[in-house]
Amino acid sequence: MTELLDSSSRSLVFAVFSVFVVICLMLCVITGADEDDRALVRSDSRRLRSWQQGVAMGGDTTTVATVTVLVGMVATTGFDGFGVMLGSLVGVLLFLVLVIEPLRAHASLTAPDLLDARGSGGPAVRVAWGVVTLLVCFPLLVVQLVVVGNVAAAVLGQPGARTGCIVVIGVVMTALAVSGGIRGTGVVMIAKSAIALPVLVVAAGLVLHRFGGDLGRLLDAAALGSGTGEAFLRPGGYTGDGWAGAVNRVGQILGMTMATLAMPAVLMRAIATKSPRGARTVGRWMLGELVVLYGALAVVGVGAAALAGGVLREAGPSAQVFTPLLLGRALDGGGLLVAALACVLFLTALAAVVDVTLAAGITLGRDVLAASGDRRKERVDGAASRWSAALTGLAAAAVAVVCADWNLVVVSTLWLGLCGASLAPVLLYALYWPGFTARGALWCLWGATVVTVVALAVSPYASGVPGAIWPDHDFRLWDVTIPGLVTTPAGFLLGWLGSVTDRRRTGGAGRPSGGASRVPSADEFRRLPRS
């Protein structure tokens, strides 16, 4: 592949990125956690306005893998890439309708607070939720760091610098997460959105202008440029054909919907909303941002197929992460637009990893390490979460260096599957089923995790085909690569089964025996004041 940037554009990218990092670090120090560590885990982002919180939450759902891999999927497979966008938007709608207001009513710091309030919590459930959350966050961090390390090395024109890029970026992002706290990282997320969204909209506008604003002409050119012809506009390009393809397509939309519903960083910010009215304002801004963003990404992906499809086919699947940059080269020959798109990738990675690192650190410090202690000691929780965030970020950078050459699609599928099959059912059951118990939560969290791991272990992602983790071995039992249609219902089933077979479950009350009072219904506790 030819160099993506000339020397002047390369200098511009790193100048802008360096200035942004310095500004974000200063903002994190100024607006971040108090020196007594309590603000790191407290919902200190309540000082943000509701619209700012909405922009930050919209940015939480957009990672650098979303921008690069999603655009690459649209450019190479067409229809199936749009399915991922649809699943994500449906997940956001369900989150705004079903989750955000009742969640903020009873969770003070993390989602297990809600389980405790609803009578289905306890130390064991808190630890289980925390462990599964870490299993979601850690692979996500690794994927982000590998993608941005590859992009940084390509922008430098030095493929051998990838390891150094991963380490440096990982350390910078960890420092921002530890120093900023919830409110400081929210400011970083808002700044990222303020830069990334306009650049992507401009790129989409340039694509449409190139084709005279005619969407039909653009789609025809994309079908031709992708090399797939009319198949570009039909399902199956990524998910495959036959029964396995059908299962993959439904699982793709269902899994993405449920994963978006329970992303740890988004839940962290939802808990920090100020009031029911503020939650609705947050939801409007979040949804509006994502509709504009996904619309721009769809046009950018189709434009990349039309204008750079030949380059993508020659470079192979590994080039998909560079799809936005390749489109920029096709539109302006590697000038300002490529530099701006490269900055978008860097800033998106920085903001996403900062927030995920913080969410993982708070979960590790509060829900795993401090689960057996006195959770009223916010100072202890804050210190543990700060050190946990630092440990998580640095460990993710080290693992990303080791896993840089792995097939990261299976890693992405793993964290999405765990989030949608384990966390989302527990969250919905706790909100809307009074009969949900701690045993049901444990069965769902641990059982769905095992089902998801096994489903991927016996899929083509693990063995039997080129690009698998172990291509020289073959222990496949099915050809499904996106098992959301199996794992998500399994999570709901395990949660229900564990609850109805719980001996401590009282008839109709919906709480274990020995509780202090009746657990309120979903409608009742939504009207209660926030503690």
N, C-alpha and C positions, 0 to 999 in steps of 0.2 A: 504494500500500500504506500502511495506517495505521502510525503510529509503533509500533515493537516494544516500547519501554520507556517507562514514565513517568519523571519526573525523579528520583524517589527510587530507583527500581530502577537507573536509569542511574548514579547516584552510587555505588550499592552495587557494581555491576559494576567500575567503574574503581578503586574503593578496593581491592577484593579483588585485581584484576589488578596494581595498582601494588605492593601489599604482596608479592604472589607474585614479581614481577620483582626487587624489592629483596632478598628472601630468597634467591632463586636466584643473584643476582649475588654475594651474600656467600658462599654455599656454593661457588660456582665459584672464588672467590678463595682460600677456605680449603682446599678439597679438590682444586683443579685442578692445572694443570701446574707443575712446578718452575721456578725462575727461570732455569735453564740451558737451558730449552726441550726437554730430552730427553723429559720425561714426556708432552709433547703427543702424540708419535707412538709412544711405548712403550705396551705393553699395560698401562698403569697401573691400569686398572679391575679388575685381578686382586685388588686390595684389597677390592673389593666382594664380598659374600657371593654364593653361587651363586643363591639365590632372588632377591636384588636384581638380579643380572645378568639373570635370566629376566624379571623385571618390566620392566626397561629395554628388553630386546629385543622384548618384546610391544608396548611403546609405540612402538618404532621402526617397526613395521609399520602403525601407526595414525596417519595424518596428518589435518589438518583437512579436506582434500578427501575423505578416507575418511568422516569423520563427516557432513559436509554433503552431498556429492554422492551418497554411497551411500544415506543416509537419503532424500534426494530421489528417487533412482531407485526405491527401494522404494515410496515414497508415490505416484509417478506412473505407474510401469510394473509394479509388483508382482513377478511371477515373475522377470523378468530381473535385478532387483536382488538377489534371493536367489542367482542364479547367480554373481555377483561374490563374494559372501561365501563360497560353497562353494569357488570356485577358490582364494581366499586361504587358507582352512583346509587344503585339500589341499596347497597349497604349503608351509605351515608343517609339516605332517606329514612331507612328503618332506625338508624341510630338516633336521628333527630326526633322521630315520632315516638319511639318506644323507650329509649334509654336515657337521654341526657337529663331530662327534668327529674324523674324518680331517682336517678343515680346521685345527683347532687344533693338530694334531700336527706340522704342517710349515710353517705360515705364522706368521711372527713379528710382522709389522706389517700387511701388506696381502696380498690374494689372490695377486698375482704372485709372492710368496715361495713359494707352493705350486707354481706352474708351474716356477720355477727348480729346486725340489727334485725334481720329477718328470721333469725333462729336457725340458720343453716350453716353457721360458722364454727369457730373454735380454733385452737392452735394447729391442729392437724390439717384443717382445711386451709388455714392461712399459709402454712408451709407448702402445701400442695399447689395452691394458686401461685405462690411465689416461684416455685421451681418451674412450673409450666411456663410462667411468664418469662423467666430467664431463658428457657428453651426456645421461646419465640424471639426474644430480643437478641440473643447472642448470634444466631445464624443471620439475622437481618443486619446486624453490625458488620459481620464478616463480609457479606455480599456487598454492602455499601463501600467498604474500604477497598475491596478487590477491584470493583468497578472504577472507582475514582482513581485508584493507583494505576490501572491500565490506561485510563484517559490522560492522566497527568504525564505518564511516560511517553505516550504517543504525541502529546502536545509539545513536550520537550524535544521530541525526535530522538530519544535515547531509551529504547526498550529495556536496557539493562538497569535503568534507574527506577524500575517499578518498585522494588523492595524498599528503597529509600523513601519513595513517595508515600507508600503505605504507612511506614513508620512515622514519618514527619506529620502527615495529615492526621493519623490516629492520635498522636500526642497532642496536637493543637486542639482537636475536637474534644478530647478528654479534659483538657484544661478549661475549655469554655464551659463544659457541662458542670464541672466541679465548682468553678468560681461563680457561675451564674445563678444556679438554683432554678426553680420553676419560672419565676418572673423574668430573670435574665435571659434564659433560653427562649422565652416567648418573644422578647425583643429581637433576638437573632432570627427567629422564624418569620417575624413580620418584615424585617429588613430583607430577608431572602425573597419573600413573596413579592415585595415591592420592586425587586429587580428582575426576578425570573419571569413573572407573569407577563409584563410588557414585552420582554424580548421574545418570548414564545408567540405572543399575539402578533408581533411585527413579522416574525418569520412566517407564520401562517398567512398573514396578509400578503407578503411577497410571493408566496406560492400561488395564491389565488390570482394575484395580479399577473403572474407569468402566464396563466391560462385564461386570462380575460374574465375572471370571475365565473367561468362556466364549470360547475361541478361535474357535469357529465363528461366533458372533455378531459378534466383532470383524472377522473376514475378510469377512463379509457386508456389514457397515457400510463397510469399506474399499473393497470392490468398488463399492458404491453411491456413496460419496463421491468416488472417483477419476474417476467419469464414464465408466468403461470397462466396467462390468458384469462379466460372467463372464470377459472377456478379462484382467481383473486377475490371475487365477489361472492364466493360460496363457502360454506363452512367446510372444515376438514383440512385446511392447509397446515395447521399446527396440531390440531387434536386428532387427526387421522380419520379413517373411514370405518364403516361397519359398526358392530355393536360397541367395540372399544372406543371408537370415535364419538359415538353418541353419549356414552358414559363420561368421556372426557369433557365434552362440551357442556353437558348439564353440570358436571362436577366443577368445571371452571367457573361458571357463573355463580353457582351455589356457594362454593368455597370462597370466592372473592367477596361475595356479599356478606357472609358470616364473619370472615376475617376482618373486613372493614368495620364491622359492628363492634369488635372487641380489641382493637389495636391498643396495646398498653399505653403508648404515649398520648393517644387521643383520649382514653379514659382518664388519664392523669389530669388533663386540662378540663375535661367535662366536669370533674369533681369540683374544680375551682370556679365554676360560674357563680355569679352573684345571687341570682334570684330566678324564679320561673320566667319572668319577663326578660331578664338578661339571657337566659338559656335560649329563648326563642330568637332573640337578636343574634346570638352566637350562631344558631342554626342557619339563619338566613344568609349571613356573611360566609359561613363555611360552604354552604351549598352553592351560592353564587360564584365563589372563587373556583370551586371544582368544576362546575359546568363550563365556565370560560376556559379553564386550564385543559380539560379533556377535549373540548372542541378544538383548541389550538393544537394539542398533541396529535389528534386524529388527522388534521390537515397536514401537519408536518410529516407524519408517517406516510400518508398517501403521496405527498409531494416528493419524499425521498424515494419511494418506489418509482415514480415517474421520471425523476431527474437523475437519480444515482443508483437505479436498480442494477445496472450492469456491474458497477463497482462492487456493490454488496454481494452479488453472486460470485464474482471472482475471488473476493476476500474470504468468503465462507462464513459460517455461523458466528465465529468469534468477533467478526466486524460489526455485529449488530449494536454493540454498545457505542460505536462511533457514528451511528446513523444520523443524529442531529448535526454533527460536524460535517459529515459528507454532504448533507443537504446544503449546509452553509457554503461549502466550496462550489457546489453546483450553481448556487444563486449569485454569488459575488466573487468567485475565484479565490477564496481563501483570505479575504480581507476582514473588514470590521465585523461582519455578521458572524463569521466563524469564531472570532475572538469573543464576541458577546455570548454565543451559544456555549463556548467552552467555560466562560465565567458562570453561566447558569448551572452547568453540570457541577462545577466545583462548589458553588454556593449551596446548591440543593443537597449535595453530599454533606457539607459541613453542618447545615441546619438539621438535617434528618438524623445524622449520627449523634449530634449533641443531645437532641431530645430523647432518642432511644437510649443512649447511655445514661442519661439522668433517670429515665423511667426504670431501667434495669437496676441502677444503683439504689433507688428508693425502695424498690421491691426486695432486693437482696438484704438491705439494711433493716427494713421495717418488718417485712412479712416472713423472711426466712431466718435471719440471724437473731432478731429481737422478738420472735413469736412467743418464746417461752418466758420473756421478761415482762417488765412493767411498761406497757405501751404508753402510759401517761407521761413518761420521761421523754419529752420531745427533744431535749438536749442530747440524750443518748441516741435516739433515733436519727437525729440530724447528723451527728458525727459518724455513726455507722453507715448511713446512706452516702455521705460524702466520700468516705474511704471505699465503699463498695462501688460507687460510680467510677472512681479512679482505677480500681482493680479491674472492673469489667471492661473499660475502654482500652486499657493497656493489654489485657489478655486477648481482646478481640483483634487488636492490631497484630499481635504475635501470631495468632491462629491464621489471620488473613495472609500473612507472609507465607506460611506453610501451605495453605490451600489455594494459592493464587492460580494454579494451573488445573484445579479441579473443575468438574462440570457444575457450575453454580446454579443451574436450573433446578437440580434436585434439592439443593439447600434452600432456595426460595420456595419451592413447593412444600418443603418440610415446615418452615415457619408459618406459611399461610395455612397449611392443613391443621397444625396444632392450634393456631389461634381460632380458626373457624369451628373445629370439632370439639375442643376442650374448653376454652374460655367462654365463647359465645353462648353455648347451651347453659352453662352454670349461671352466667349473668342474666339471661332471660328467665330461667326458672326462678332465680332468687327474686326477681322483680315481680313476676306475675303468677307464681304458683305458691299459695300458702302452704301446701303440703310438701314442699321441697325441704329435705333434711341434710344434715352434715354428711350422712352416709351417701346420699345421692350425689352430693358435690364431689366427694372423694372418688366414687366409682366413675363419675364422668371425667374428672380431671386425669386420673391415672389410667383408666381404661381406654379413653379416647386417644390418649397419648400413645399407648401401646398399639392400638389398632392402626393409627396413622403411620407409625414407624414400620410396622409389619407390612402394611399395604405398599409402602414405597420400597421396602427391602425386596419384595417379590415382583417388582415392576421392572420394565426395561431401563429405568434410570439407574438401577443398581448393577445389573449384569446382562450379558448376552448380546449386546449391540455396541457398535463403535460409539464412543462418547460416554459410555456408562462408567460408573466408578470402578467396576471390575470387568472390563470388556472380555477378558480371556476366560471367564467363568460364566456359567449360565444356570441360575437357579430361579428363573422367572416362573411364576405361576399364572400370570395374566398379562395382557398387553396394555392395561390401563395405566396411564402416567399421571393423571389428575384425579385422585380417588375421592374428591369431595362428596360425590353422590353416595358413597359408602360410609366414609368416616363421620360426616356431620350427622346423619340420622343415627349412627351408632352412638355418638356422644349424647344425643337426646334420649335414646333408649336406655343407656346405662344410667343416666341421671334419674329417669323415671323409675327404673327397676330398683335402684338402690334406695330410693325414697319409700316406695310402696312396701318394700320388704323390711324396712327399718322397724324393729320392735318398739323403739322409743317413740315412734310416731303416734300421736294421739288421734283419736277419731275426729277428723274434720278440722282440728285446731291448727294443724300444720306446723307444730313445733315439737321438739323433743320434750320428754317428761322432765320436770324439774325446772322449767323455765319460770321466770318471775312473772310474766304477764302474757296475755294473748298477743300474737304477732299481728299487726294491722294488715289489712288488705292493701293491694297495690294502690287503689283509689284513695284509701285513708292516709297512707303514709306520704303520698304525693302532696297532700294538703298540710302536712305537719311542718312547723318551722324547722329550719336547718339548725342543727346543734353546732 
